[in-house]
Each structure stands twice: as C-alpha cells, then as structure tokens.
Amino acid sequence: MAMRIAAPAAAILFGLAGCANNRVAHFAQGSPSMAPPDWMVGTVDGYGIVVDRFGHIATQFRAHEVGHWDSARRTLTLVEHITYPQGDGKPQDRIWHFVEHGKGEWTGTANDVLGTAHAEQAGNAWHLQFDQMLPVGGSRIAVAVDDWRLREAGDVAVDYSTLSKLGVTLATAEIAFVKRAKK
C-alpha cells in the first residue's frame, strides 16, 4: 500500500511547497471532503520527514492519530502519537481539542500549543496555524506552525507544514497520511 501512494504523494508534496500563498477557499470545490468529522474521525497513520532550512532531511517520523467527534457539541478530540525511529522510540503525544464555529472556521488547543490554534476547512483542504514550544538541543523555542492538509483520495491525504521563527523558515515537514478502514 505504501509504495502505491509513495510516488503520487511525493509529487503532490512537492507541489504543496507553494502553499504559503494559498487560501483555503481555493480548494472549496476539492473532493473528497477534508471536513474534520469526515476525515479526522477514526484512525489515521502518517509517514513523514522533516527538512531543515538548508534542504537536508533532518529526520523521519511516524504519526498515529485517533479522532473522536461529538456532534452535539461540535467538537473534535484528536490524539496524536508521533514517533521518531532515530530517537528513543517513545511517542510524543499531543491531544487536540477543536471546536467548530461554523462556515469552516475552527479553533483548537493542545498540550504543547501556545494559546489558541486557528483553522479553516473548505473542500479537500484543512489549514491550521498555531504557535508551539519546540525542543531544540537542550532548550525549547517558540515557533509558528503553518500546516496544510489536503485529502487526495478516500483514504489518502498529504500534509505540508512550515515551522518558522520571526518570519524565517526553520524547517518543513512533509507527511503522507493513510486512513485505516473502519472495522
């Protein structure tokens, strides 16, 4: 399965490099839907790389996400486990709590996010922006994260994130996501 999506996902990821100038409304007609209740509910596995500002692949990682939708409250809880195979193998956990405000507008909080994250969704696109404390060496620095996720097929989405500080790009992350079939 991974090999079938590798080449198309790579081509799409390279195309996402220009996402900084995009607006989520550009994807309003895109399909299938990336609306969180459609895509983020259930289990999703991701396979990604982090590329430093010099263009070098800094690390690889795996993501495992499990989402739960509360339709009465219009809230989504998304539990992320991120593992870096080159590291100690311990997952880094993030638990997102998103609230839908209508017309594709969302806000969210998480344990390592500073303040409130803001997201927009339209068609097959999800655009999330937030600040977080990032471990670098022996310290932690605040960085801005600009994250785009595009659903490309029923069970495949690609993600392109930019991490920056004071407007200077420090790194990018590129991820291919595969949604697990419901049991």
C-alpha positions as CSV (number, residue, x, y, z in Angstrom):
1,M,0.0,0.0,0.0
2,A,2.7,2.5,1.0
3,M,4.6,2.0,-2.4
4,R,1.3,2.7,-4.3
5,I,1.0,6.1,-2.8
6,A,4.7,7.0,-2.5
7,A,5.3,8.4,-6.0
8,P,2.0,10.3,-6.3
9,A,2.3,11.6,-2.7
10,A,5.8,12.8,-3.4
11,A,4.7,14.7,-6.5
12,I,1.8,16.3,-4.5
13,L,4.0,17.2,-1.6
14,F,6.5,19.0,-3.9
15,G,3.5,20.8,-5.4
16,L,2.4,21.9,-1.9
17,A,5.6,23.8,-1.4
18,G,3.8,26.9,-2.7
19,C,1.0,26.7,-0.1
20,A,2.1,29.8,1.6
21,N,0.3,31.9,-1.0
22,N,-2.8,29.8,-1.0
23,R,-6.1,30.4,0.7
24,V,-8.3,27.6,1.8
25,A,-11.2,29.0,-0.3
26,H,-9.1,28.0,-3.4
27,F,-9.9,24.4,-2.5
28,A,-13.6,24.8,-1.9
29,Q,-14.5,22.6,-4.9
30,G,-11.9,19.9,-4.0
31,S,-13.1,16.5,-3.1
32,P,-13.3,14.3,-1.1
33,S,-14.1,16.4,1.9
34,M,-11.4,17.2,4.5
35,A,-14.1,18.3,7.0
36,P,-12.8,17.1,10.3
37,P,-15.9,14.9,11.0
38,D,-15.3,13.3,7.6
39,W,-11.6,12.7,7.7
40,M,-10.2,13.1,11.3
41,V,-12.7,10.7,13.0
42,G,-11.2,7.2,13.3
43,T,-7.6,6.1,12.9
44,V,-5.1,7.7,10.6
45,D,-1.4,6.7,10.1
46,G,1.2,9.1,8.8
47,Y,4.7,8.8,7.4
48,G,6.8,11.9,7.2
49,I,10.1,13.7,7.0
50,V,11.4,16.9,8.5
51,V,13.6,19.0,6.1
52,D,15.8,21.7,7.7
53,R,16.2,25.2,6.3
54,F,19.2,24.1,4.2
55,G,17.2,21.4,2.4
56,H,18.7,18.4,4.3
57,I,16.4,15.7,5.6
58,A,16.8,16.1,9.3
59,T,14.7,13.1,10.5
60,Q,11.9,10.8,9.6
61,F,8.8,10.1,11.8
62,R,5.6,8.2,12.0
63,A,2.3,9.6,13.2
64,H,-0.7,7.8,14.6
65,E,-3.9,9.8,15.0
66,V,-7.2,8.8,16.6
67,G,-10.1,11.2,16.3
68,H,-13.5,11.4,18.2
69,W,-16.3,13.7,17.1
70,D,-19.0,15.0,19.5
71,S,-21.8,16.1,17.1
72,A,-23.9,17.6,19.9
73,R,-21.1,19.9,21.0
74,R,-19.5,20.3,17.5
75,T,-16.1,19.3,19.0
76,L,-13.3,17.0,17.8
77,T,-10.7,15.4,20.1
78,L,-7.7,14.3,18.1
79,V,-5.0,12.3,19.9
80,E,-1.6,12.2,18.1
81,H,1.3,9.9,18.8
82,I,4.5,10.9,16.9
83,T,7.5,8.5,16.9
84,Y,10.9,9.3,15.6
85,P,12.6,6.0,14.7
86,Q,16.1,7.5,15.0
87,G,15.3,8.7,18.6
88,D,14.4,6.8,21.7
89,G,11.3,5.4,20.2
90,K,9.0,7.0,22.7
91,P,6.0,8.6,21.1
92,Q,5.5,12.3,21.6
93,D,1.8,12.8,22.4
94,R,-0.4,15.8,21.6
95,I,-4.1,15.9,22.3
96,W,-6.0,18.4,20.3
97,H,-9.4,19.8,21.3
98,F,-11.0,21.5,18.3
99,V,-14.3,23.5,18.3
100,E,-16.3,24.2,15.1
101,H,-17.5,27.7,14.8
102,G,-19.4,27.3,11.5
103,K,-18.6,28.1,7.9
104,G,-15.3,26.1,8.0
105,E,-13.9,28.0,11.0
106,W,-12.3,26.1,13.8
107,T,-10.2,26.9,16.9
108,G,-8.1,24.4,18.9
109,T,-5.9,23.9,21.9
110,A,-3.3,21.3,22.7
111,N,-0.9,20.5,25.5
112,D,2.2,21.9,23.7
113,V,0.4,24.7,21.7
114,L,0.8,28.3,22.9
115,G,-2.6,30.0,23.1
116,T,-5.3,29.0,20.6
117,A,-4.8,27.5,17.1
118,H,-6.9,28.7,14.2
119,A,-8.0,26.5,11.4
120,E,-10.1,26.8,8.2
121,Q,-11.6,24.0,6.2
122,A,-13.0,24.1,2.7
123,G,-13.5,21.2,0.1
124,N,-10.5,18.9,0.4
125,A,-8.3,21.3,2.4
126,W,-7.6,21.9,6.1
127,H,-5.3,24.9,7.0
128,L,-4.1,25.1,10.6
129,Q,-1.9,27.8,12.2
130,F,-0.5,27.8,15.7
131,D,2.5,28.5,17.9
132,Q,4.2,25.8,19.8
133,M,7.3,25.2,22.0
134,L,9.7,23.1,20.0
135,P,12.6,21.2,21.7
136,V,15.9,22.3,20.1
137,G,19.1,20.9,21.6
138,G,18.8,21.3,25.3
139,S,16.2,24.1,25.3
140,R,12.8,24.9,23.9
141,I,11.9,27.7,21.4
142,A,8.6,29.2,20.4
143,V,7.9,28.6,16.7
144,A,5.0,29.4,14.3
145,V,3.5,26.4,12.5
146,D,1.6,26.8,9.2
147,D,0.1,23.4,8.3
148,W,-1.8,22.4,5.2
149,R,-3.5,19.0,4.8
150,L,-5.2,18.1,1.5
151,R,-7.3,15.0,1.1
152,E,-6.4,13.4,-2.2
153,A,-8.5,10.2,-2.2
154,G,-10.9,8.4,0.1
155,D,-8.1,7.1,2.4
156,V,-5.1,9.3,1.5
157,A,-4.1,12.9,2.5
158,V,-0.9,14.8,2.2
159,D,0.4,17.4,4.6
160,Y,2.9,20.2,4.3
161,S,4.0,22.2,7.4
162,T,6.3,25.1,7.7
163,L,8.0,25.9,11.1
164,S,9.3,29.4,11.4
165,K,10.5,32.0,13.9
166,L,10.3,35.7,13.3
167,G,9.3,35.0,9.7
168,V,12.3,32.9,8.9
169,T,11.6,29.3,7.9
170,L,13.5,26.8,10.2
171,A,12.1,23.6,8.7
172,T,9.3,22.0,6.8
173,A,7.5,18.7,7.4
174,E,6.0,16.6,4.6
175,I,3.6,13.8,5.5
176,A,1.6,11.2,3.7
177,F,-1.5,10.1,5.7
178,V,-3.4,6.8,5.2
179,K,-6.8,6.4,6.9
180,R,-7.5,2.9,8.3
181,A,-10.6,1.2,7.2
182,K,-13.3,1.0,9.8
183,K,-13.7,-2.4,11.5
